[in-house]
């Protein structure tokens, strides 16, 4: 069986003309080895569980120096991200910390830390909520279980002519990857037409295959062979239009199949620009488990993302981080994640794992994207990178989901901010389970704003107007379902204005 574990050193050894480095150095890149001028890029990655308390996840509330009430009776605040140093580490919080040489003032100035975004019902375990397909959850809430599957925002971007006005050199509209099969991306079976059933987008876990798939050998011109779609077009027409026994569902399946063939044909005939030279297939060998394997895999993935964006072979990459970034060998779910309120040692293990994710996935990636893209900008400046967790400070609960971002999306966002959308002036009854407080953190008892509004804000930042995704009566991107007990906690205007760009963020 072929291993899909890829080491950073192996990428460096096998990358040939790509000259992947840590970090990518603009002085070593060809002068034209950057993405199309002004092109925006989107990276989203998600981690399992959650359960990290406010005191460890976010900067001190005292840094929220600006207070406003954009909704009647709902005061929220923002302030600059405070970098402090301690024992060789640069810190925004206990979790958001990394060596001083990595978490620089420059990178912090391009980040945002957002607190107080809620999915207003019991979402429980999920993979779809990160990017908007909220129905992909454990469906313990009856109302949630009745919600339809919808495409995630990465797929909305991927198939929008506003995001991709041209596809010159684009090998894949979007890439879903990660070391496991837990996809966070969902799309139509016929995405070009925006029709058909919504299903999980397949995950490309093997980094060697992903590398070869993105960086195909240079060709002088498109192949002159008969296009794949043309080979079956006549049979398709005869079957679809000439067979009266064909059901409506079978016609849909045929249309979906032809749409996928057309996109496959397009990707196979992409002519790679001269700004990227041919790379050799990275070598694979065995890998140790635990923290070392996680660091190697995601370090190599970040190298591939940085070069794919530099070469402009794709502009959307999303992935799931199932790894715990720990050498813990027991049941992480039961012995660590579910014990965060009961056991200090379990909680400390959880916090350390997120600290490792922040350092080795988030900071490592944004540093590699912060390279010259021309005209005084970097690839990171034109991008939106986001890290989200499955739940907030309480396991399974989707109140106050942390959102950590980097990049201004081409000047759309103000950056360098800590924003807290919780309505701290009006404590609400608990918005969560009846857990016992044993470690001393404040439970999630303050209503914030809607996570659906963040998804709409991300789409706006990527150039997708509200008219292209907004549905009547639905706040933000997603659905308008809410558990009645949750919904009554929110101030007037939060739902009614849920499709607007979130306060304070837009430049």
C-alpha positions as CSV (number, residue, x, y, z in Angstrom):
1,X,0.0,0.0,0.0
2,X,1.4,3.4,-0.9
3,X,1.9,5.8,1.9
4,X,0.5,9.3,1.6
5,X,2.8,10.8,4.2
6,X,5.1,13.4,2.7
7,X,8.0,15.2,4.4
8,X,8.9,18.8,3.9
9,X,12.5,17.8,3.0
10,X,11.2,15.4,0.4
11,X,9.2,18.2,-1.3
12,X,12.3,20.4,-1.3
13,X,14.4,17.6,-2.8
14,X,11.8,16.6,-5.4
15,X,10.4,19.9,-6.4
16,X,12.9,20.6,-9.1
17,X,12.4,23.9,-10.7
18,X,9.7,25.0,-8.3
19,X,12.4,25.8,-5.7
20,X,10.0,25.4,-2.8
21,X,11.7,26.9,0.3
22,X,10.9,27.7,3.9
23,X,9.7,30.4,3.4
24,X,9.4,31.1,-0.3
25,X,11.9,33.8,-1.0
26,X,10.8,36.4,-3.6
27,X,14.4,37.2,-4.5
28,X,14.8,33.6,-5.7
29,X,11.5,33.6,-7.7
30,X,11.4,34.4,-11.4
31,X,10.2,38.0,-11.9
32,X,6.9,36.8,-13.3
33,X,6.4,33.9,-10.9
34,X,3.3,35.3,-9.1
35,X,-0.4,35.0,-9.6
36,X,-2.3,37.2,-11.9
37,X,-2.3,40.9,-10.8
38,X,-5.1,41.6,-8.4
39,X,-6.3,38.0,-8.2
40,X,-7.9,37.0,-4.9
41,X,-7.3,33.7,-3.2
42,X,-9.1,31.8,-0.5
43,X,-7.8,29.3,2.0
44,X,-9.9,27.8,4.8
45,X,-8.9,25.1,7.2
46,X,-11.0,23.6,10.0
47,X,-10.1,21.7,13.2
48,X,-12.2,19.2,15.1
49,X,-13.7,19.7,18.5
50,X,-13.0,23.0,20.3
51,X,-13.7,23.7,23.9
52,X,-10.9,26.3,24.4
53,X,-11.9,29.0,26.9
54,X,-12.0,32.7,26.1
55,X,-9.1,33.3,28.5
56,X,-6.8,31.1,26.4
57,X,-8.2,31.7,22.9
58,X,-8.4,35.5,22.7
59,X,-6.4,38.5,23.7
60,X,-7.4,40.4,26.9
61,X,-10.7,42.2,26.7
62,X,-8.9,45.3,28.0
63,X,-7.5,45.7,24.4
64,X,-11.0,46.4,23.1
65,X,-10.5,50.1,23.2
66,X,-13.3,51.0,20.8
67,X,-17.0,50.4,21.7
68,X,-20.0,50.9,19.5
69,X,-23.6,49.8,19.4
70,X,-24.4,48.9,15.7
71,X,-27.7,47.3,16.9
72,X,-30.0,48.8,19.6
73,X,-29.0,47.5,23.0
74,X,-26.0,45.5,21.7
75,X,-22.6,47.0,22.4
76,X,-19.6,45.4,20.8
77,X,-15.9,46.3,20.7
78,X,-12.7,46.1,18.8
79,X,-9.1,47.1,19.3
80,X,-5.6,46.4,17.9
81,X,-4.0,43.0,18.3
82,X,-1.6,43.2,21.2
83,X,1.7,41.4,20.7
84,X,3.6,40.5,23.9
85,X,6.7,38.5,24.2
86,X,7.5,35.9,26.9
87,X,10.3,33.4,27.0
88,X,11.1,33.7,23.3
89,X,7.4,33.5,22.3
90,X,5.3,36.1,20.7
91,X,1.8,35.9,22.1
92,X,-1.7,37.2,21.3
93,X,-3.2,34.6,23.7
94,X,-2.1,31.3,25.2
95,X,-3.2,29.5,22.0
96,X,-2.2,32.2,19.5
97,X,1.5,32.1,20.3
98,X,4.6,31.1,18.3
99,X,8.4,31.9,18.4
100,X,9.1,35.6,18.0
101,X,11.0,35.0,14.8
102,X,7.8,33.5,13.2
103,X,4.9,35.5,14.7
104,X,6.3,38.9,13.7
105,X,4.7,42.3,14.1
106,X,4.3,42.3,10.3
107,X,2.2,39.1,10.3
108,X,0.1,40.2,13.2
109,X,-0.7,43.4,11.4
110,X,-2.2,41.2,8.7
111,X,-4.3,39.1,11.0
112,X,-7.8,39.4,12.6
113,X,-9.0,37.5,15.6
114,X,-12.9,37.4,15.8
115,X,-14.9,36.3,18.8
116,X,-18.7,36.1,19.2
117,X,-20.0,34.4,16.0
118,X,-22.8,32.0,16.7
119,X,-24.7,29.3,14.9
120,X,-28.0,29.6,16.8
121,X,-28.8,26.0,17.4
122,X,-27.2,22.8,18.6
123,X,-24.9,21.9,15.8
124,X,-22.9,19.2,17.6
125,X,-20.2,17.4,15.6
126,X,-20.1,18.7,12.1
127,X,-17.9,19.2,9.1
128,X,-20.3,21.3,7.0
129,X,-20.8,24.3,9.3
130,X,-17.3,25.7,8.8
131,X,-18.2,26.9,5.2
132,X,-22.0,27.0,5.2
133,X,-23.4,23.5,4.7
134,X,-24.9,23.4,8.2
135,X,-27.0,20.3,7.6
136,X,-23.8,18.2,7.6
137,X,-23.9,17.6,11.3
138,X,-24.9,14.9,13.8
139,X,-28.5,16.1,13.4
140,X,-29.4,15.9,17.1
141,X,-31.5,19.1,16.8
142,X,-34.8,18.1,15.0
143,X,-35.0,21.5,13.2
144,X,-31.4,21.3,12.1
145,X,-32.0,17.7,10.8
146,X,-34.7,19.1,8.5
147,X,-32.4,21.6,6.8
148,X,-31.4,20.9,3.2
149,X,-27.7,20.5,2.1
150,X,-26.4,23.6,0.3
151,X,-23.0,24.3,-1.4
152,X,-20.3,25.7,0.8
153,X,-18.9,29.1,0.1
154,X,-15.7,27.8,-1.5
155,X,-17.8,26.1,-4.1
156,X,-19.9,29.3,-4.7
157,X,-16.6,31.1,-5.3
158,X,-15.2,28.3,-7.5
159,X,-18.0,28.4,-10.0
160,X,-18.6,32.2,-10.0
161,X,-17.5,34.2,-13.0
162,X,-17.0,37.1,-10.5
163,X,-14.2,35.1,-8.8
164,X,-12.8,33.5,-11.9
165,X,-13.5,36.0,-14.8
166,X,-11.0,34.0,-16.8
167,X,-9.6,30.5,-16.3
168,X,-6.3,30.9,-18.2
169,X,-3.7,28.6,-16.5
170,X,-6.2,27.5,-13.8
171,X,-5.7,23.8,-13.4
172,X,-8.4,23.4,-10.7
173,X,-11.1,25.8,-9.7
174,X,-10.8,24.6,-6.1
175,X,-8.9,21.9,-4.2
176,X,-10.1,20.0,-1.2
177,X,-7.3,18.3,0.7
178,X,-6.1,17.2,4.1
179,X,-4.6,14.1,5.7
180,X,-8.0,12.4,6.2
181,X,-11.2,11.9,4.2
182,X,-13.3,14.4,6.4
183,X,-14.3,16.9,3.7
184,X,-15.5,20.4,4.7
185,X,-16.5,21.2,1.1
186,X,-19.9,20.5,-0.4
187,X,-21.2,21.2,-3.9
188,X,-23.7,20.5,-6.6
189,X,-23.3,17.3,-8.6
190,X,-23.6,19.6,-11.7
191,X,-21.7,22.7,-10.4
192,X,-21.4,24.5,-13.7
193,X,-25.3,24.6,-13.9
194,X,-25.7,25.0,-10.1
195,X,-28.0,22.0,-10.1
196,X,-28.3,18.4,-8.9
197,X,-27.9,17.0,-5.4
198,X,-25.4,18.6,-3.0
199,X,-22.7,16.2,-2.0
200,X,-19.2,16.2,-0.4
201,X,-16.4,17.2,-2.7
202,X,-13.8,14.5,-2.9
203,X,-10.6,15.0,-0.8
204,X,-7.1,14.8,-2.3
205,X,-5.1,13.4,0.6
206,X,-2.0,12.1,-1.1
207,X,0.3,15.1,-1.4
208,X,2.5,13.4,-4.0
209,X,-0.5,12.9,-6.3
210,X,-1.7,16.5,-5.5
211,X,1.7,17.9,-6.4
212,X,1.7,16.0,-9.8
213,X,-1.9,16.9,-10.4
214,X,-1.4,20.7,-10.0
215,X,2.0,21.0,-11.6
216,X,1.6,19.0,-14.8
217,X,4.6,18.9,-17.2
218,X,4.9,21.9,-19.5
219,X,3.3,21.5,-22.9
220,X,3.9,23.7,-25.9
221,X,0.2,23.8,-27.0
222,X,-3.0,22.0,-26.1
223,X,-3.3,18.5,-27.3
224,X,-5.0,18.0,-30.7
225,X,-6.7,14.8,-29.7
226,X,-10.5,14.7,-29.9
227,X,-11.9,16.2,-26.7
228,X,-13.3,13.7,-24.2
229,X,-16.8,15.3,-24.3
230,X,-16.9,15.3,-28.1
231,X,-16.3,11.5,-28.1
232,X,-19.5,10.8,-26.3
233,X,-21.6,13.8,-27.3
234,X,-23.6,12.1,-30.0
235,X,-24.4,9.1,-27.8
236,X,-25.4,11.5,-25.0
237,X,-27.8,13.4,-27.3
238,X,-29.3,10.3,-28.7
239,X,-29.9,8.8,-25.2
240,X,-31.1,11.9,-23.5
241,X,-33.5,13.1,-26.2
242,X,-34.4,9.9,-28.0
243,X,-35.1,7.4,-25.2
244,X,-38.6,7.9,-23.8
245,X,-38.0,5.5,-21.0
246,X,-35.3,7.8,-19.5
247,X,-36.5,9.2,-16.2
248,X,-36.1,12.8,-15.0
249,X,-33.5,11.6,-12.5
250,X,-31.6,9.7,-15.1
251,X,-31.5,12.8,-17.3
252,X,-30.2,14.8,-14.4
253,X,-27.4,12.2,-13.9
254,X,-26.5,12.3,-17.5
255,X,-26.3,16.1,-17.5
256,X,-24.1,16.0,-14.3
257,X,-21.8,13.4,-16.0
258,X,-21.4,15.6,-19.1
259,X,-20.7,18.7,-17.0
260,X,-18.0,16.8,-15.1
261,X,-16.4,15.6,-18.3
262,X,-16.4,19.1,-19.7
263,X,-14.5,20.4,-16.6
264,X,-12.1,17.5,-16.8
265,X,-11.4,18.2,-20.4
266,X,-10.8,21.9,-19.6
267,X,-8.3,21.0,-16.8
268,X,-6.5,18.5,-19.0
269,X,-5.9,21.2,-21.8
270,X,-4.7,24.0,-19.5
271,X,-1.5,25.4,-20.8
272,X,0.8,26.3,-18.0
273,X,2.5,29.7,-18.2
274,X,6.2,30.1,-18.5
275,X,6.4,31.4,-14.9
276,X,6.5,27.9,-13.5
277,X,9.0,25.3,-14.4
278,X,8.5,21.6,-14.4
279,X,8.8,19.8,-11.0
280,X,9.7,16.2,-10.3
281,X,7.4,13.9,-8.3
282,X,8.2,14.1,-4.6
283,X,9.6,11.0,-3.0
284,X,7.7,9.1,-0.4
285,X,8.8,6.9,2.5
286,X,7.6,5.9,5.9
287,X,6.8,8.5,8.5
288,X,6.6,8.5,12.3
289,X,3.2,9.2,13.9
290,X,2.2,11.9,16.3
291,X,3.3,15.5,16.3
292,X,6.2,15.0,14.0
293,X,4.1,13.4,11.3
294,X,1.5,16.2,11.5
295,X,4.2,18.9,11.3
296,X,5.8,17.3,8.2
297,X,2.5,16.7,6.4
298,X,1.0,20.2,6.9
299,X,4.4,21.9,6.4
300,X,4.6,20.2,3.0
301,X,1.0,21.0,2.2
302,X,1.7,24.7,3.0
303,X,4.6,24.6,0.6
304,X,2.4,23.3,-2.2
305,X,-0.4,25.8,-1.4
306,X,2.2,28.7,-1.6
307,X,3.6,27.6,-4.9
308,X,0.2,26.8,-6.4
309,X,-0.9,30.4,-5.6
310,X,2.4,31.8,-6.8
311,X,2.0,29.9,-10.1
312,X,-1.7,30.7,-10.3
313,X,-2.8,27.1,-11.0
314,X,-5.7,27.4,-8.4
315,X,-7.0,30.2,-6.2
316,X,-9.1,28.2,-3.7
317,X,-7.8,25.5,-1.3
318,X,-9.7,24.2,1.7
319,X,-8.6,21.4,4.1
320,X,-9.6,19.6,7.3
321,X,-7.1,19.1,10.1
322,X,-8.1,15.9,11.9
323,X,-4.7,15.6,13.4
324,X,-4.4,16.5,17.1
325,X,-0.9,17.7,16.8
326,X,0.0,15.8,19.9
327,X,1.7,12.6,20.9
328,X,-1.3,11.6,23.0
329,X,-2.2,8.0,22.2
330,X,-5.6,7.4,24.0
331,X,-9.1,8.4,22.9
332,X,-8.8,12.1,22.1
333,X,-12.5,12.6,21.8
334,X,-13.4,11.0,25.2
335,X,-10.3,11.6,27.3
336,X,-9.3,15.0,26.1
337,X,-12.0,17.0,24.2
338,X,-14.9,15.9,26.5
339,X,-12.9,16.4,29.6
340,X,-12.0,20.1,29.1
341,X,-14.4,21.2,31.9
342,X,-13.5,18.4,34.3
343,X,-9.8,17.8,34.1
344,X,-7.0,20.5,34.1
345,X,-4.5,18.0,32.6
346,X,-6.9,17.1,29.7
347,X,-7.6,20.8,29.1
348,X,-3.8,21.6,29.1
349,X,-3.3,18.9,26.5
350,X,-6.1,20.4,24.4
351,X,-4.7,23.9,24.6
352,X,-1.2,22.7,23.6
353,X,-2.6,21.0,20.5
354,X,-4.2,24.2,19.3
355,X,-1.1,26.1,20.0
356,X,0.8,23.7,17.7
357,X,-1.9,24.0,15.0
358,X,-1.6,27.8,15.2
359,X,2.2,27.7,14.9
360,X,2.7,24.8,12.3
361,X,-0.4,25.3,10.1
362,X,-1.6,28.9,10.4
363,X,1.5,30.9,11.0
364,X,3.6,28.7,8.8
365,X,1.2,29.1,5.9
366,X,0.6,32.9,6.1
367,X,4.4,33.4,6.3
368,X,4.9,31.4,3.1
369,X,2.1,33.5,1.4
370,X,3.6,36.8,2.5
371,X,5.8,37.1,-0.6
372,X,6.0,39.6,-3.4
373,X,3.0,39.6,-5.8
374,X,4.0,42.8,-7.6
375,X,2.9,46.4,-7.2
376,X,3.9,46.5,-3.6
377,X,1.5,43.7,-2.5
378,X,2.1,40.1,-1.3
379,X,0.1,37.0,-2.1
380,X,-1.2,37.1,1.5
381,X,-2.4,40.7,1.0
382,X,-4.7,39.6,-1.8
383,X,-5.9,36.5,0.1
384,X,-8.2,35.5,2.9
385,X,-6.9,32.7,5.1
386,X,-9.3,31.5,7.8
387,X,-9.0,29.0,10.6
388,X,-12.2,27.8,12.3
389,X,-13.0,25.2,15.0
390,X,-15.9,22.8,15.3
391,X,-17.3,24.4,18.4
392,X,-16.8,27.3,20.8
393,X,-15.8,27.1,24.5
394,X,-18.2,24.3,25.2
395,X,-17.9,20.9,23.5
396,X,-20.5,20.5,20.7
397,X,-21.9,24.0,21.2
398,X,-21.7,26.4,18.2
399,X,-21.8,29.6,20.3
400,X,-18.8,31.9,19.9
401,X,-17.0,30.0,17.2
402,X,-13.4,31.3,17.0
403,X,-12.5,32.7,13.6
404,X,-8.8,33.5,13.1
405,X,-8.0,35.2,9.7
406,X,-5.1,36.6,7.8
407,X,-4.9,38.7,4.7
408,X,-7.0,41.7,3.6
409,X,-8.5,40.1,0.5
410,X,-7.1,42.7,-1.8
411,X,-7.8,45.6,0.6
412,X,-11.3,44.6,1.5
413,X,-10.6,44.0,5.2
414,X,-9.0,46.2,7.9
415,X,-6.5,44.0,9.6
416,X,-4.5,43.8,12.8
417,X,-7.7,43.8,14.9
418,X,-9.3,41.8,17.8
419,X,-13.1,42.0,17.4
420,X,-15.6,40.8,20.0
421,X,-19.1,40.7,18.8
422,X,-20.6,39.4,22.0
423,X,-23.2,41.6,23.6
424,X,-21.5,42.0,26.9
425,X,-23.9,44.7,28.2
426,X,-26.8,42.2,28.4
427,X,-26.0,38.9,29.9
428,X,-28.4,36.2,28.6
429,X,-29.4,32.9,30.2
430,X,-27.0,30.2,29.2
431,X,-26.8,29.4,25.5
432,X,-25.4,26.0,26.0
433,X,-25.5,22.7,27.9
434,X,-25.8,22.5,31.7
435,X,-22.1,21.7,32.4
436,X,-20.4,22.2,35.7
437,X,-17.8,25.0,35.9
438,X,-14.7,23.5,37.4
439,X,-11.9,25.3,35.7
440,X,-13.2,28.8,36.1
441,X,-13.9,30.1,32.6
442,X,-17.0,32.2,31.9
443,X,-19.5,30.0,30.0
444,X,-21.0,31.1,26.6
445,X,-23.8,33.1,28.1
446,X,-23.6,36.2,25.9
447,X,-25.2,36.3,22.5
448,X,-23.0,37.5,19.6
449,X,-23.7,37.9,15.9
450,X,-24.4,35.2,13.4
451,X,-21.7,33.0,11.9
452,X,-23.8,33.1,8.7
453,X,-23.0,36.8,8.6
454,X,-19.3,35.9,8.6
455,X,-19.8,33.6,5.6
456,X,-21.6,36.3,3.7
457,X,-18.7,38.7,4.6
458,X,-16.2,36.3,3.3
459,X,-18.1,36.0,0.0
460,X,-18.3,39.8,-0.3
461,X,-14.5,40.0,0.3
462,X,-13.9,37.6,-2.5
463,X,-16.0,39.7,-4.9
464,X,-19.2,37.7,-4.8
465,X,-22.2,40.2,-4.4
466,X,-25.2,39.4,-2.2
467,X,-27.4,39.1,-5.2
468,X,-25.5,36.0,-6.2
469,X,-26.1,34.1,-3.0
470,X,-28.6,35.8,-0.7
471,X,-32.0,34.1,-0.3
472,X,-35.1,36.1,0.8
473,X,-35.6,36.0,4.5
474,X,-32.3,34.3,5.2
475,X,-29.7,36.2,7.2
476,X,-26.2,35.7,5.8
477,X,-25.1,32.6,4.0
478,X,-26.8,29.4,5.0
479,X,-30.3,29.0,6.3
480,X,-32.7,30.9,8.6
481,X,-33.3,28.1,11.1
482,X,-32.8,28.9,14.7
483,X,-33.8,27.1,17.9
484,X,-36.4,29.3,19.5
485,X,-34.6,29.4,22.8
486,X,-31.5,30.8,21.1
487,X,-33.2,33.2,18.7
488,X,-34.8,35.3,21.4
489,X,-31.4,36.2,22.9
490,X,-30.4,38.4,19.9
491,X,-30.9,42.1,19.7
492,X,-33.1,43.7,17.1
493,X,-31.4,44.0,13.8
494,X,-29.0,41.1,14.2
495,X,-31.2,38.8,12.0
496,X,-32.7,41.5,9.8
497,X,-29.2,42.8,8.8
498,X,-27.6,39.4,8.8
499,X,-26.5,39.6,5.1
500,X,-24.5,42.8,5.6
501,X,-20.8,42.9,6.0
502,X,-20.0,42.4,9.7
503,X,-19.3,45.7,11.6
504,X,-15.7,47.1,11.9
505,X,-14.1,44.6,9.4
506,X,-14.4,46.4,6.1
507,X,-11.7,48.9,5.1
